[in-house]
Amino acid sequence: LVNQLPEANLILLRHLFGVLHHIEQNSGVNQMNAFNLALCIAPNMLWLPSPTGPEEERRSTKKVALLVQFLIENSGEIFGGDIASLF
C-alpha cells in the first residue's frame, strides 16, 4: 500500500517515521519506545470520518496506535533500509 501513495505523501511518511524510528532507537535514554510514541502520535494521524461514541473512538484509536507502532518498528523494511540517511 505504501508504494501506491503519491510521491509527496510517501516522502512525508518516510521522514516522519524516520524521526520516530530515530527517537525509538534512543528509548533507553528517553523512555519513548515504539508503543509510547504510537500512543502519542496515533490520535493525530488517523481518525474516524464522523463523530461516534467514546467506545468506538477508543477502539479506533487503539487500532491506529497498533498500526503506527508497527510502522515505527518496521520503518526500515517498509520505507527503505536507508531511512537514517534522510538526516
VOPAGU-2260 file (C-alpha; in pm, 1 decimal, decimal comma):
REM VOPAGU-2260
SITE   aa  ch    i         X         Y         Z
SITE  LEU   A    0       0,0       0,0       0,0
SITE  VAL   A    1     283,7     235,7      79,7
SITE  ASN   A    2     413,3     208,7    -276,2
SITE  GLN   A    3      72,5     314,8    -408,2
SITE  LEU   A    4      86,9     650,5    -228,0
SITE  PRO   A    5     158,4     968,3    -423,2
SITE  GLU   A    6     529,2    1051,1    -408,5
SITE  ALA   A    7     483,0    1357,3    -184,4
SITE  ASN   A    8     287,8    1153,0      70,5
SITE  LEU   A    9     548,7     877,8      66,5
SITE  ILE   A   10     831,6    1125,5     122,7
SITE  LEU   A   11     644,4    1281,5     414,2
SITE  LEU   A   12     579,3     942,2     573,4
SITE  ARG   A   13     942,5     836,3     524,3
SITE  HIS   A   14    1060,4    1146,6     706,5
SITE  LEU   A   15     801,2    1121,7     982,7
SITE  PHE   A   16     869,3     756,3    1052,7
SITE  GLY   A   17    1241,1     813,7    1015,6
SITE  VAL   A   18    1223,1    1064,0    1300,9
SITE  LEU   A   19    1000,6     836,2    1509,5
SITE  HIS   A   20    1232,5     540,1    1446,3
SITE  HIS   A   21    1533,2     750,7    1548,8
SITE  ILE   A   22    1357,4     851,8    1871,7
SITE  GLU   A   23    1263,7     488,6    1935,9
SITE  GLN   A   24    1626,2     381,2    1886,5
SITE  ASN   A   25    1713,8     602,0    2186,1
SITE  SER   A   26    1434,6     471,1    2409,1
SITE  GLY   A   27    1684,9     361,6    2672,0
SITE  VAL   A   28    1751,0     729,0    2740,2
SITE  ASN   A   29    1421,8     896,4    2651,9
SITE  GLN   A   30    1171,1     622,6    2756,0
SITE  MET   A   31     991,7     663,1    2421,1
SITE  ASN   A   32     965,7     316,0    2276,9
SITE  ALA   A   33     751,5     244,0    1969,6
SITE  PHE   A   34     444,3     178,8    2184,0
SITE  ASN   A   35     472,2     508,6    2372,9
SITE  LEU   A   36     538,7     703,4    2053,4
SITE  ALA   A   37     240,7     539,1    1886,7
SITE  LEU   A   38      11,6     635,6    2173,5
SITE  CYS   A   39     125,2     996,6    2141,9
SITE  ILE   A   40     113,7    1032,2    1765,3
SITE  ALA   A   41    -169,1     798,9    1656,3
SITE  PRO   A   42    -462,2    1023,2    1753,5
SITE  ASN   A   43    -319,6    1293,2    1526,4
SITE  MET   A   44    -265,6    1070,0    1224,6
SITE  LEU   A   45    -596,5     898,4    1153,3
SITE  TRP   A   46    -943,3     939,3    1293,0
SITE  LEU   A   47   -1298,3     834,9    1216,8
SITE  PRO   A   48   -1470,8    1043,5     945,9
SITE  SER   A   49   -1777,2    1117,5    1156,1
SITE  PRO   A   50   -1835,9    1164,3    1528,2
SITE  THR   A   51   -1900,4     841,9    1713,2
SITE  GLY   A   52   -1936,8     732,6    2070,4
SITE  PRO   A   53   -1643,8     714,6    2310,8
SITE  GLU   A   54   -1622,2     334,7    2288,9
SITE  GLU   A   55   -1588,7     335,8    1909,6
SITE  GLU   A   56   -1331,6     616,1    1926,2
SITE  ARG   A   57   -1130,8     419,4    2183,5
SITE  ARG   A   58   -1128,8     108,3    1961,9
SITE  SER   A   59   -1034,3     312,6    1658,6
SITE  THR   A   60    -751,2     489,4    1841,4
SITE  LYS   A   61    -616,7     155,6    1963,3
SITE  LYS   A   62    -612,8      16,3    1607,7
SITE  VAL   A   63    -435,9     323,4    1474,5
SITE  ALA   A   64    -182,6     308,0    1759,6
SITE  LEU   A   65    -104,8     -54,9    1674,3
SITE  LEU   A   66     -55,9      42,0    1309,4
SITE  VAL   A   67     172,8     332,8    1399,7
SITE  GLN   A   68     372,3     111,2    1636,5
SITE  PHE   A   69     414,9    -145,8    1357,8
SITE  LEU   A   70     527,6     124,5    1114,1
SITE  ILE   A   71     781,5     261,1    1363,1
SITE  GLU   A   72     922,9     -81,0    1445,0
SITE  ASN   A   73     944,1    -182,6    1079,0
SITE  SER   A   74    1018,9     153,0     917,7
SITE  GLY   A   75    1344,3      32,8     760,5
SITE  GLU   A   76    1172,9    -254,0     579,8
SITE  ILE   A   77     865,8     -50,4     486,1
SITE  PHE   A   78    1024,2     279,2     380,2
SITE  GLY   A   79    1368,9     155,7     278,6
SITE  GLY   A   80    1668,8      45,4     479,6
SITE  ASP   A   81    1843,2     378,3     428,0
SITE  ILE   A   82    1586,8     569,2     633,1
SITE  ALA   A   83    1863,6     702,5     860,7
SITE  SER   A   84    2024,7     869,2     558,9
SITE  LEU   A   85    1733,9    1114,9     547,7
SITE  PHE   A   86    1906,5    1308,3     823,9
